[in-house]
Amino acid sequence: MPQVTPALPPSVKNPVNTILARTAGLGLAGAVLGGLLGWAFVAVGHNPERTQLAARGKQGILWSLIGAGGIGVTSALVLAFYNMSKGGA
């Protein structure tokens, strides 16, 4: 049986790296923006008349942290599988 090493064509390598990097970057930027908006909601919501806004802001901060962690783990897994498919090249 012939020894075959799976590898992506060189013409696909750079666009795939670019797409993966931009997707992860945009996702993390969105998570940071969500966290900043959450903190803004908390700041505005500390007015006694807007306690619900502060509660929603705290939830937004929590979910933006969870989202950033998920994006980081997912992008690391995708890049690891992608690098394995290159056959070490």
C-alpha positions as CSV (number, residue, x, y, z in Angstrom):
1,M,0.0,0.0,0.0
2,P,1.5,3.4,-1.0
3,Q,2.3,5.9,1.8
4,V,0.2,9.0,1.3
5,T,0.5,12.1,3.3
6,P,-2.6,14.3,3.2
7,A,-1.9,17.9,2.5
8,L,-3.8,20.9,1.3
9,P,-2.7,22.5,-2.0
10,P,-0.5,25.5,-1.5
11,S,-3.0,27.7,-3.3
12,V,-5.5,27.0,-0.5
13,K,-3.1,27.3,2.4
14,N,-3.0,31.2,2.7
15,P,-6.7,31.9,2.2
16,V,-7.7,29.3,4.8
17,N,-5.2,30.8,7.3
18,T,-6.6,34.2,6.6
19,I,-10.2,33.2,7.0
20,L,-9.5,31.3,10.2
21,A,-7.6,34.3,11.7
22,R,-10.2,36.9,10.7
23,T,-13.1,34.8,12.0
24,A,-11.4,34.3,15.3
25,G,-10.4,38.0,15.5
26,L,-13.9,39.3,14.6
27,G,-15.5,36.9,17.2
28,L,-13.2,38.0,19.9
29,A,-13.7,41.7,19.0
30,G,-17.5,41.1,19.3
31,A,-17.0,39.5,22.7
32,V,-14.9,42.5,23.9
33,L,-17.6,44.9,22.6
34,G,-20.3,42.9,24.4
35,G,-18.3,43.1,27.6
36,L,-17.9,46.8,27.2
37,L,-21.6,47.3,26.6
38,G,-22.3,45.1,29.6
39,W,-20.2,47.3,31.8
40,A,-21.9,50.4,30.4
41,F,-25.3,48.8,31.3
42,V,-24.1,48.1,34.8
43,A,-22.9,51.6,35.2
44,V,-26.2,53.1,34.0
45,G,-28.3,50.5,35.8
46,H,-26.9,51.4,39.2
47,N,-29.4,54.2,39.2
48,P,-32.2,52.9,41.6
49,E,-34.8,53.3,38.8
50,R,-32.9,51.0,36.4
51,T,-31.9,47.9,38.4
52,Q,-33.1,45.6,35.6
53,L,-30.6,47.2,33.2
54,A,-27.7,46.5,35.7
55,A,-28.8,42.9,35.9
56,R,-28.9,42.5,32.2
57,G,-25.5,44.2,32.0
58,K,-24.0,41.7,34.4
59,Q,-25.5,38.8,32.3
60,G,-24.0,40.4,29.2
61,I,-20.5,40.6,30.8
62,L,-20.8,36.9,31.8
63,W,-21.9,35.8,28.4
64,S,-19.2,37.8,26.6
65,L,-16.6,36.1,28.8
66,I,-18.1,32.7,28.0
67,G,-18.3,33.6,24.3
68,A,-14.6,34.7,24.2
69,G,-13.5,31.5,25.9
70,G,-15.6,29.4,23.4
71,I,-14.2,31.3,20.4
72,G,-10.6,30.8,21.8
73,V,-11.1,27.1,22.3
74,T,-12.8,26.5,19.0
75,S,-10.3,28.4,17.0
76,A,-7.5,26.5,18.7
77,L,-9.1,23.2,17.9
78,V,-9.8,24.2,14.2
79,L,-6.2,25.4,13.8
80,A,-4.9,22.2,15.4
81,F,-6.9,20.0,13.1
82,Y,-5.9,22.1,10.1
83,N,-2.2,21.8,11.0
84,M,-2.6,18.0,11.4
85,S,-4.2,17.8,7.9
86,K,-1.2,19.6,6.4
87,G,0.9,16.6,7.3
88,G,3.6,18.7,9.1
89,A,4.4,20.6,6.0
